[in-house]
Amino acid sequence: MTSVTKIKLFLVDDDKVFLKSLEIEFLQHADFEIETFSTGEDCLKNLANNPDVIILDYHLDGIEKDAINGIETLDKIKAYNADIAVVMLSSQDKIDVAINCMHHRAFDYVVKSETAFTRLQKIITTIFSYRKMEKELNWYMNRM
């Protein structure tokens, strides 16, 4: 019997309604293991749980005004483990914000909209396709 490992997904957003709706969408459409956090600090405290993907809000100051923002959280995640794929999520539809996120090593940037969930699903599929190709390439290169 083979066991299927669930994708461990962290959702981080200070908008509790949006966070819950995103969690419900993922649970209804795929078999994920999901942990939700309303601050970057809470997310960082739980990185030892080894998430495969983190969907992280760009602004995280809705609950605590002095909370660290998404970019600071992203930097600390990458310092902890550069291989964790982080997708930034924001209501800002500005190219400079997206570029800034990519400069900080986000895998992708998604604008909060009615199509955000579909886009996130596609991005997660892409992340695992890249990982599979990378693993196969490494296997091949090590044989030479």
Buried (B, 14 or more C-beta within 10 A) or exposed (E): EEEEEEBBBBBBBBBEEBBEEBBEBBEEEBEBEBBBBBBBBBBBEBBEEEBBBBBBBBBBBBEEEEBBBBBBBBEBBBEEEEEBBBBBBBEBEEEEBBEBBEEBBBBBBBBBEEEBBEBBBEBBEEBEEEEEEEEEEEEEEEEE
